[in-house]
């Protein structure tokens, strides 16, 4: 099992080709959406964020800050 780069006890179900890291569902978001990424058009994280199935890093940070 490939593990999340921040949570070694969780499965890394998403892979960021730009950063070369695996992420669990909690960590999965584009960490630098304003920086060019040659993989963005094929990125599942980007696609799920655009369609609203996954929260952006900014939205996840807001939720975490508000304690939800």
C-alpha positions as CSV (number, residue, x, y, z in Angstrom):
1,X,0.0,0.0,0.0
2,X,1.3,3.5,-0.9
3,X,0.8,5.9,1.9
4,X,0.0,9.6,2.3
5,X,3.1,11.8,2.5
6,X,1.7,13.5,5.6
7,X,-0.2,10.6,7.2
8,X,1.9,7.4,7.0
9,X,-1.0,5.4,8.6
10,X,-3.4,6.3,5.7
11,X,-3.5,5.1,2.2
12,X,-2.3,7.6,-0.4
13,X,-5.2,7.3,-2.9
14,X,-4.3,10.4,-4.9
15,X,-1.0,11.1,-6.6
16,X,0.3,14.5,-7.5
17,X,2.6,14.2,-10.5
18,X,4.0,17.7,-10.1
19,X,5.1,17.2,-6.5
20,X,5.6,13.5,-6.8
21,X,3.6,12.7,-3.6
22,X,0.7,10.5,-2.6
23,X,-2.1,12.0,-0.6
24,X,-5.0,10.7,1.5
25,X,-8.5,12.2,0.9
26,X,-8.0,14.7,3.7
27,X,-4.7,16.0,2.1
28,X,-5.8,15.8,-1.5
29,X,-5.9,19.2,-3.1
30,X,-3.7,21.2,-5.5
31,X,-1.1,22.8,-3.1
32,X,0.0,25.4,-5.7
33,X,-2.8,26.0,-8.1
34,X,-1.4,29.3,-9.4
35,X,2.0,27.6,-10.3
36,X,2.2,26.1,-13.8
37,X,1.7,22.3,-13.9
38,X,2.3,20.4,-17.1
39,X,0.1,17.6,-15.7
40,X,-3.0,19.7,-14.7
41,X,-5.1,18.8,-17.7
42,X,-4.8,15.1,-16.7
43,X,-4.9,15.6,-12.9
44,X,-7.7,13.8,-11.1
45,X,-7.4,16.2,-8.1
46,X,-7.9,19.2,-10.4
47,X,-10.8,17.6,-12.2
48,X,-12.6,16.6,-8.9
49,X,-12.0,20.1,-7.5
50,X,-13.4,21.8,-10.6
51,X,-16.6,19.6,-10.6
52,X,-17.1,20.3,-6.9
53,X,-16.5,16.7,-5.6
54,X,-13.4,17.8,-3.8
55,X,-12.6,20.9,-1.8
56,X,-9.7,23.2,-2.8
57,X,-6.8,23.6,-0.3
58,X,-8.1,27.1,0.5
59,X,-11.6,25.7,1.3
60,X,-10.1,22.9,3.4
61,X,-8.0,25.4,5.3
62,X,-11.1,27.6,6.0
63,X,-13.0,24.5,7.3
64,X,-10.1,23.5,9.5
65,X,-9.7,27.0,10.9
66,X,-13.4,27.2,11.7
67,X,-13.3,23.8,13.5
68,X,-15.6,21.9,11.2
